[in-house]
């Protein structure tokens, strides 16, 4: 296990270097004047332009500028924005909110998605099965911003069940509504995936053997069938959790959640390349680590999967 983890961590190094170089190149290759609008309606003073150009290596060739940026990353320095804000501090301020929002969304996916999928998979062709299939199809067909706007209007503004916006108060209660909206699409996929996987495994040879041995139905379903059925579901949820940690720009924008998605959106609109590059770099690292964790969970769900 230790050798497997070490090997996977070593494999992450070229992935991180490659992805960060692509993001760095795309951000700094954007056309236009990087100092446009930095000093209001008037052009920026020549001294300011010279100082910022030297600070951010804007005159250096791209490979040299990236090597200098990578060296700062290795030391844990994500740089500063044009406004003098520390990128690392801004990310540390925004990421806890995004993590809580992602966890709320994952809880909805597990409780409602897997629960509905199990009910549908165990009762194929029944009313519950048809209800799950139709309802998940409807959810998948509706864009996220429509779901968010409708729920915000009724549950937040008209009925006052949940706060319409989050703002500076990112308590778990305030994140329930945006968390559900964030999980809506993935929740539907999880339900359908769980249903299909469970229905297929119930016809497997090892399940029929367990039934022939006289094992209780609860043990056959709960231990023999469910553990194998959850492997593709865990794969999807793990990948989705890594993506959610990158911030949901649409959901965070609708509910004014002060998370990474909102931070990235503001940085893109203000052409703040340093912040965008730093945020995406952290996103890549988090996504790779979550995928590693999911692979390790495989071995617990299915002992046949070896990490030797």
N, C-alpha and C positions, 0 to 999 in steps of 0.2 A: 504494500500500500504506500509506504513512504517513497519507494523508488518511482512509483507511478505518479504521485503528486509532484515529486521533483522534476520528472520528465515533462509533465504537463506545464509546470511553471517555466521551464526552459523553452518550451515551444511557444509560450506567450510572448517571449522577447521579440522575435522577428515580426509577429503580428502587431504588437504595439508600435514598433518602429515604422512598419509599413503604413499602418492606418494614420498614425500621427503625422507622418510626412505628407500623405495625401491631403489630409485636412489642412495642414499648414500651408501646403502649396496652393490649394484652392482658395483659402481665405486671403492669403497675401497676393494672389494673382488677380484679385478682383479689379476690374477697370475703374478708373476715376481717381480723383485726388483724395488720399486718405485723410487730409486735413480739412476737407470741405465741411463747413458748418461747425468746426470745432471752436471757433472764436466768434460765433454769432454771425451777423450779416457781413462783417468786415473780414478781409483776408487775415490769416494768422501772421503775426510778426515773423520776420525772417529768423530771428534768434530762436523763437519757439520751434519753428519748423526744423531748424538745424539740430536743436537739442533732441527733439523727438525722433528725427531720422537716425541720429547716432544711437539713441537709447534702444530703439527697436530694430536696428540693423537693416533699415529699409534700403540703403544703398549697396548692401552686400549682395553677392550672388545667392540664389536660393539655397543651394547645398550648404554654403558656409553659414547663412543665417539659421538654417534648420539645425545644424550641428550645435551652434551656440544655444539655440532654444532647447534642444535635447539635453545639453549639459546642465542647463538650469533646472529642467524637469527632474533629472537624476538627483539633484540636490534638494528637491522638494520645492523649488521656486517656480510658481506658475506665472510670474510676472505681474505687472501692474497695467491697468487700463490707462487710456489717455487722460482720464480724470484723476489719476493718481490712486485709484482704489486697488487694493490687493486682490488678485483673482482668487487666490487660495482662501482668503477670508470670506469673500462673497460666496464661494461655493460651499464653505462650511456653514454659512448662514442659511443657504437655500436648501442644501441636501437633506437635513433632518425632516423638513416639511415634505419633501418629495418621497423620502423613505416611508414616512407614516402614511402618506396617501397611497403609495404602492402596496403597503401591507394591508390597508383597508380593502383595496381592490382585490388582492389575492385571497383574503378571507371570504369575500363574496364569491369569488370563483370556486373556492373549495367547498363552501357550505351549500351554495345554491347550484352551482354548475355540476359538481360531482354528485350531489344529492339527487338532482333531477335526472342526471344520466343514469344513476343506479336504479331509480324507480322505473324509468323507461326501459332500461335493459332487462330488468327482471320481469317486466310485464309487456313484452313486445306484442303489438297489435291491439293493446287495450286502449281505453279512453285516455289514461295518463300518458301512454306512449305517444299517441297522436297529438295530445295537448302540448307535450314537450317539443315535438318536431315542428309543429306549426308556430308556437310562440318563439322558439329560437330562430326559425326562418324569418319571422317578422323583425326580430331584433337585429339580425344580420343585415337586413335590407334597409334599415334606417341609419342615416349618417349619425355619427356621434354628436355632432354639434346640434342636431335636431333633438336628439334624446336629452342632451344637457339643457337646452333652452326650454323645452317643454316641462321637464321636471323642476327646473329652477322657477318657472312661472307659477306652476300649481303648488308644488310642495314647499317652495320657499316664499314667494311673494303673496299668493292668494290665501293659502291655508296656513302658512306660518309654521309648518311642522319642523322644518329644518331652516337654518340660516341661508339666505339667498346667495351670500358671498362669504368668503373666508376672511380675507384681509389679514390683519396682523395676528388674529386669534386662530392658530392652527391646532386647536384641540381636536381630539378624536371625534367628538360629537359634530363639530363643524365640518369634518372631512368625510362624514358618512355619505352625504348626497353626492359630492364630486367623486368619492371613491366608487360608489355604485355606478355612476355614469362612466367612469374610466374602465370599470370591469365589464360593462354591459356586453360589448362585442365579444370579448374573450370568454365571458361566462357562457354565452351561447355555444361557442365552439367547444368548450370543455364539456358541456352537457351532451352534445352530439357525439364527441369523441369517446366519452365514457360509455355511452349507450352502445355504440358500435363495438368497442373493444370488449365490453362485458358480454354482449350477445355472442361474439365470436368465440370467446374463451369457454363459454358454457357448453359449446359443442366439441371442445377439445378432448383428446383421448384420456388425459390424466384426470379430467373432471369426471368423465364417465366411469373411470376406474375407482375414483373416490366414492362415487354414488353406489357402485356395485359392491364395495366393501362394507356398505351400511353406515357410512359416516353421516352424522346429522347434517341436515340441509344448511343450518347456520354455519357449521364448520366448512362445508364444501364451498359455500359462497364467500364467507368472510376471510378464509385463509388461502384456499387453493385457487379460487377464481379471481378474487379482488386484487391480490398482490401482483399477478401478471397483467391484469387489465389496467392497472394504474401506471404501468411503465410508460406508455405513450402519453398519458395524461400528465405525468410528472415532467416529461420532456417539454411538453407545451407550456405548462405553468412556469417551469424554470426559465425558459427562454422569454416568456412574457414578462416575468418579474424583472429580468435583466433589462428588457426594453422599457418597462415602466419606471425603473430607476433613472432612466435618461430624461425623464420629465415628459409629461403629456401637455404639449403646447396648447391644444384646443381646449381641453378640460380645465387646465389651470387658468387659461384666459377667460373662460366663461364665468368661473367662480372666483376669480381674482385670488388664486392660490399663490403665495409667495415662494414658489418652488423653482427647481432648475429649469423646467420648461418655460416658465415666465421669464426667467433670467436669460435664457438663450434667445427667446423671441425679442426681448428688448435689445440685446446685444447685436442681433442681426440687423434690426431696423436702424440702429445707431452706427452700424459698420464698425463695431468694436471687435476687431479680429482677435485680439489677445484673449478676451473673455470667451469667445466662441471656441477657439482652439483649446483652451484649458478645460472648458466644460465637456467638450467632446472627448478629450483625452481621458478624463475621469470616467466618462460613460463607457469607453472601450474597456478600461481596466475592470470596472464593476461587472460588465457583461461577461468578460472572460472568466472572472472568479465565480460568478453565479453558475456558468456552464460547468465549471469544474466541480462545484458542489453538487449539481444535478447528477453528473456522472458517478460521483461517489455514492449517492443515494441509490443508484441502480443496483449496486452490489448488495445493499440491504433488502431491496424489494425482491431481487432474483439472485440467489446464491450462485446460479450458473454463470453469471457475468463475473469474470475475473479481472482484477486490476493488477495482476502480477507483471 
